[in-house]
Every structure is written in C-alpha cells, then in structure tokens.
Amino acid sequence: MLEAKTERIRKDIETMAGFTATPGKGMTRFSFSKEDRMTRDYIASEMKGAGLTVFEDAAGNLFGRREGTVPGAPAVMIGSHFDSVKNGGAFDGPAGVVMGLEIARVLQENGIAAEHPLEFAALVEEEGARFGGGLYGSRAMTGKVTREALDTFKDRDGVSAAEAMKAFGFDPDKIGEAVRPKGSLKAFIEMHIEQGPILESGGTDLGLVKTIVGISQREVEILGRPDHAGTTPMDMRCNALTAAAEAVLFLDRAAKEAAGGTVGTVGRMEVFPGGANIVPGRVFFTIDVRSVYMEKLEQVTGSFAAFLKELEKKHGVTISVTDKLTVRPVEMSAEILGLFEAEAAKRSYTSKVMQSGAGHDAMIMASAADVGLVFVPSKGGRSHCPEEWTDYGQIKKGVDVVLGAVLSLAKTAV
C-alpha cells in the first residue's frame, strides 16, 4: 500500500513557515509579496523535483502538471492555498499544498502512471487578507473575477490588486486567461486543517466534509461629522461610531435569531479621525455571515441591510455597503466522499463526516468539477493565530487518504 513520508511533510511545512513577514509573531504571507515569492520559488522547486511541469496562470496561481496516458482526458487537481492571514499559523493552506507535493513524489518514486492528467495546485489570496476579496485564486479559475474588480480591491496602503500583480510580473489585463475551459477538470480535491476542535476532542483522525457553509462578506462605511468632543452637545452630534455600534449589536442578534448554526462577525473596524477628543466622523468595518442554509444567510444579510437604512434616518449618517464575496452553501461530491471513507477504513484511520464552517477553494471549484475536502485535526481547535498546530503524523494520514482517492479518480493501475 502506497504511503506518504512524514519527514518530507515536516520539511515542507517547516521550510515554508520561515517565509513570513513577522518572524516570531506567526505567519504573515500576503499575496504578491516578497514572502509570496520565496514560498512559490520553494514550491516550484519541489514540483520540478517530483517530475512535474511547472507553470503559473494569469491570476498568479502556481501548478505542477503530470500528464496522463489518455490524450485529452480531464485533469484531477489537488492542493490548497499558500497565502495567510496576518499573524496566522503555518498550517492553514500549506498543509494542503504539501499534500499535493508529497503525492507527486510518491507517484514519481513508484513509477505510477494514470489515465488522467494530475495537477498539483498552490493557490493565491484565498484568505483575502491583503485585498479583502477571499478565494481569489479559485474564483479566477472559474470566471468569477473581473478585470474591473482588480482595480477596485485594494490593500491598506491603497495598492490595488491590479497594481500588485503588475509589480509582481503578472498582467491583470489577462485575468480572463486564468479561467479553466469547461470540462477540462474531472475533480478538485483539497486537504485542510480543521481549524476547529471537533476532530481532536473526539480523537478522530480525519474529517470528511459533506457540506461547506455559504458566506457573505461585506464592507460597510458610515459617514457622520467629526466635531470637538468637548464643545458639541450630545443632541447635536452626527456620530458615525454610535451608529456603527448599533449595527454591530444588530448583526449579533440577527445571527442568533436565525439559529441553525448561522454566525455573524464584525472582525475589523477602523474609526476616523481617531482622536480621543474628536467625535468620530467616519467608521469602516467588515461583516462576515455564514450558514449552511442559504435562506438563513439571506435572512441575516437582508435584515441587516434594512437596519442600516433605519440607522441613516435615526443618526443622520450616510452608509455605503460593498459586497466583497457571496458564495452559496456547497455540497461535496458523494462519489469522492465515498472514496475517502473507503480509503480511511482500508488504512484503519478513524473518520467523521462533517460540515465546514470555514470557506475553502473547494466550494468555488464545485462549479467546475466534482470536489472533495478532507480535514486533519487542529491542536486545541486553534487557527488564524501563531499557536496553530497540526501533528505531522496526522497530516500524513490525510495525505494517504487523498492519495488513495486520487489513484481511483485518475484511473491508475495500482
């Protein structure tokens, strides 16, 4: 039975962990940065060492391709993303990229031939930590990123995605070339750390995802009027922060009332001018709503939008909302889920069918191919923080199960 090698997995993870903008303070690897360049150079080198043909698409995604024996057969793609949040961990995304690298090595050293081509993917800007538009790499491959959006999405320094791409060596005018032709992909398989406590608390080796939640991410700007904090009477103020505070509390209530596992979060807020003695004149904040039920997602976002209109009248402020990402809940392929279950049982790995509360590239790729997603345990359920950790032996188990599924999907002789 073919198996991954834990030491190679460890080497990959620990090497890539060194490519961070915040040494000693977790992983900070934004797309089209110096740290991005170092990481993709390492991944490309390992892909070439595994006998793959390496290329980048117009969006900045990195691939290694192993041709199949049947001309024109659709490819089986496996992998994940390699960007990070600010001060995050070394496993969120890279664990899935390493999964692809290790499977490529196993196939090469065992001389495995497959009917279908195999593509090993390292995708960019899944987190949306730099430009605010998550799942960018997979959305570009499925035709969901416009040229105009690349000018609209900007980082905190005001640099647009288009400008960053140009500086990095990509042509934003060619973004349409990243779209994969219909029928060119047979399947997309991703492995990821769970980012929650369920697997570890249950002593379970693997999570086999059945459903990924729908996500709505928006940016809200409230404009009031900055005034002197000491001389402006309370009943004559146009305080943007007061309105924002009411909006945050409303979102929390709306998500709780929707129930069914629905969650709503304001994770980032900026107040301007930001002086202790100035009435806030402008507030910017993000909202993130998630649910496995599309009707509940629409219920929360719809009621929130209506509440913002009420706030405009109540406080005399002006409110604008920008939709950054809207993705419906997605069901994974029943066939691929069955392959995962059979492979885990064959190897005596314990597994649990579960849903994902986090968004992943697999949910976007579901519009282009059959998709599958495997989780490996997160220590303490921690993620998006420096303490993020997954045991290398547990990652190996996930790689082994995906390897078995890939051998079946790509139709090998093993």
N, C-alpha and C positions, 0 to 999 in steps of 0.2 A: 504494500500500500504506500503510495507516494505521500511524503510529509514535508512540511516546511522546516526550516532550521532556525531555532530560537536565537542563536548567537548572531546570525545575519540580520534578523529583525532588530535585535538590540543595537547593533552597529548603525543601522539606518536611522532609527529613531534618535539615538544619542548624537549622531553626526548632525542631523537636521536641527536638533534642539540648540545647537550652537549658533545657528544663523538667526539671531534675534537682535532687534534694536534696543532691547532693555535687558542686558545681561544681569543675572541675579534677581530680576524682577519679573520673571515669567517670559512667555513667548509673545513678542510683538513683531509680526511679519506681515506688513501691508503689501498689497498688490502693486507691482511695478516699482518696487523699491530696491535698494541695494541688497537687502536681505532676501528679497524675492529672487534676485539674480543669482546669488550664491546658492540658494536652495535648488533652483531649476538646473543650474550647472551640475550640481551633485546628482540629481535625479537623472538627468540626461546621460551622464557618465555611466551610472549603474544600468540604465536601459541598454546602452550600447554594449556594455559588458555582458549583458544577458542575450546578446544577439539580435536586438530589436532595431528596426529602422526608426530613427527619432525625427520628429517634426513638431512644429508649433502651428496652431491655426491662427486665423486673423484676429481672434479675441484675446490671444495670449495663453490659451490652454496648451499644455505640453503632452505629447503622446509618444509611445513606443509601439510599433506595429510588428506583429509576427504573421506572415502570410499563411493562408490556408491552402489546402490541396485542391479545393474546388473553385475554379475561376468564377468570380462574380458573386460568391456567397456572401451574405451579410455578416458583419463582424460582431463578435461578442466583446463588449467593452467592460473593463473592470477598473476600479480605482476610487479616488475621492479628491479632496481639495488640499492645498498646502499653504493657504493663507491663514491668518489667525486674527483673533480679536486683540485689543490692547491688553498687555499683561495677562495673557491667557496661558494655556498649557501646551506641552509638546506633543500631545497625542490626538487632539481634536483635528481630524483631517489627515495628518501624516500617517496615522495608523493604517488608513485605507490605501494611501499611496504606497506604503511599504508592502501592504498585502499584494498589490499588483507586481511590485518589483520581485518579491520573493516567489510568486507563482511563475513569473517569467524565467527565473533562474532554475526552478525545479523542472520546468518543461525542457529547458535547454540542456541541462546536465543529464536528463534521462532520454533525450532524443525523441520527444513526443511530437508527433505530427497530428494536426487536426484538420478537419474538412473546412471549418470556418476560420477566417482570419481572427486574430485576437489583438485587441488594442488596450494598452495599459495607460490609464489617464491620470494626469496630475492637473487638476482644475484650479482656476484662479477666482478670487473675490467671492467665494461662497458666503463668507461671513458678512460682507458688505461693510466691514469695519472702516474702510477708507472712504468709499464714495457713497455709502448709505443705500446701495441697491444690492441686496444679497442674491446669492445663487446666480451670479452674473455669467460664469463660465458655461453652465448648463443651459441657461436661458439663451445665450448667444448661439449655442449649437442647435437649439430648437426654434430659432427665428423670433425670439421674444425680446431682443434688444435692438432698438432702432439707432440709426446714426445720430438723430437729434438727442436721444437720451444721453449719449456720451458727452454732449456739451452741457447738459442740464445737471448731471450728477457730479458734485464737487466735494473735495475733501475740506477739512477745517481751515486749510490755508488758501482756499479758493481755487485750487488747481482742479480743473475738470478731468474726467476720465479720459477724454479725447487728448488733452494736453499731456497727461501722464503716459498714455500709450505711445504718443509720438516721441517723447523723450526716451522711452524705453526701447524704441525700434519698431513699433507696430504702426500700421496705417489705419486710423479709425474710419476712414472712408471705405475701407474694405471689410467692415464688420459683417456684411451680408455673406461673405465667403466662408464664414465660420459655420453656417447652417449645414447640417448633415442632410444629404438627399433622402427623401422618403424611401424606406425600405433598405437603407444601407446598414442599419443596425438590427441585429437579431435580439440582443439583450444588453442591458446595463446592470452591472452588479456592483454594489458598494458595501464596504465594511467600515464600521464606525464605532467609536467608543459610545457606550450608552448615554453618558452624561447625566445619569440618574442613579438611584440606589437600589432599584428593584432586583437586578441580577445578583449583585453582591450579597444583599440581605437574604436572598433565597438560596445562596450557594449554587447558583446556576451558571454553567459555563458560557452559554450563548443565548442571545435574544434573537428570534427570527421574526422580523417585522411584517405585520399584516397590513397595517394602515399608518399613513403619515398624516398628521393634522394639517388642516388648512391654515393659512397665515395671511393676515392683513397688517402691513406695516405702513405707517403714515407719519409725516412730519407736520407739525402744527406751529403756526406763528401767530401770536397775539400782539397787536399794536395798540398801546394806550398812549399816555402822555407822561414824559418824565418831568417831575416838579420837585421843588425843595421839600424835604421831609418834615422840616420844622414849621414852615410857613403856610403850607397848603392844607386847609381844613379837610377832614375826612370825607365830608359830604360833597366836596368839590374835586375829588381826585378821579383820575381815569387810570386806575392801577392794573396794569397788564398781569401782574403776578397774582393778584386776588382772583382774577378770572381764571387764570391757569390752575390755581389751587383747586377751585371748584370743579374744573374739568377733570383733573386727576382723580379726585374723590368719586366723581360720577362714573368714570371708567371702571374703577374698582367695584363699585356697586353693581354696575351693569353686567360685568362678567360673572359675579357671584349669583345674580338673579338668573342668568342664562343657564347656569349649572351644567351638568353633563361633562364635566372636565374642562369647560371653557375657561380660559385665562386671559387677563388683560394687564399690560405692563407699560408704565412710563419709565424708561430706563435712562433717559438722557434729558436734561433740562439746562438751558442757559438763560440767564437774566441780564438784561441790559438797562441802563449803563453799568450796573453792578456796583454802585456805591452805597455805603451804609446809610448815607443821608440823602438819598435820591429815591423818589417814588419810581418803581420800575416802569419804564415806558415800552419795553419790548420783551417778550418771552418766547423762546423757541423750545419745543420739546417733541419727543417721539412717542408714538403709541405702537404697541405690538399686541395684536389679538389673535388667539389660536383656538381651534376647536376641531374635533373630528366630524362635527356636524356643520355643513355649510349654512343651514338655516340659522343656527346659533351665532355663527360668525357674522352673518348679515344682520342679525338682530342687534348685536352689540355695536357694530360699526354704524348701523343706521340710527340707533337711538343716540349714539354719541354725536353724530353729525347734527341731529336735531337739537341736542342740548347746546352745542356751540352757537347755534343761531339764537337761542334764548339768551346766552351769555352776552352776545353782541348788543342786544337790546338792553339788558339789565345793567351792563357796565359801560356802555358807550364805546366799546373797543371794536377793532376790526380784526377779523380772524380769517386766515387763509390756511388751506389744507392741501398738502401734496401727497399723492398716492405713490409710495415707493415700491410696494410689492403686494400683489394679491394672488394667492395660489389656493386652489380648491383642495380639500382633502383627497388623498390618493390611495387607492388600493394597490398593493403589490401583486405581482403575478402569482396565481395559485400554483402554477406548474413549478416555478422556481422555488417557492416556499416549500413545496413537497420535496424537491431535490435537496434542499437544506436539511429538512427533517430526516430524510433517509440517510444522508451522509453523516449527520451528527450521531444518529443511532448506530450506524455501522462502526463508527470510531469510539463508541461508548462515551460520547460527550453529552452532558445534560443540556437541555434546551427548553426555551419557553417561547410560545407565540405571543407577541405583544404589539402594542402600538407605539409610535414615536411621537413624542410631544415637541420634538425639535424638527426644524426643516432640514432637508438634505437634498443634494443634487438629484438623487434618485427620483424624487417627486416630480421634478421638472422633466427628466428624461423619460418618464412614463408616457409622455405624448409622442415619443419617437420609437420606443421599443418596450419589450417586456422588461420589468425591473424587479430586482431583489435587493434586500438590505439585511445585513447581519450586524448585530451588536455584540461587543465584548464588554465585560464589566468595568465600571469605573470605581476606583477605590473611594469609599466614603460617599459615592454619588457625586463627587466634586468635578466641576468642569468650568471652563472660562475663567480659570484662576491658576496661579503658579503651582498650586497643590495638586492639580490634575494628574492622575496616575492610573495606568493600567499595567498589570503584570505581563511581562513579555511572553510567559508561557500561555497566558490566556489569549493574547493576540495570535500566537501560533495556532491555537485551536480554531479561531475564526478563519485564519488563512487556510487551514486544512479543509474546512467545510466548503469554503468558496472554491478551492481547488477542485474538489470532487464534483461540485455543481458545474464548474466550467468545463471539465472533461466531458461531462454528459451533454451540455449545451452545444459545445463546439464539435461534438462527434469525433472523439479520438478512439484509437484502437486499444487503449488501456482498459 
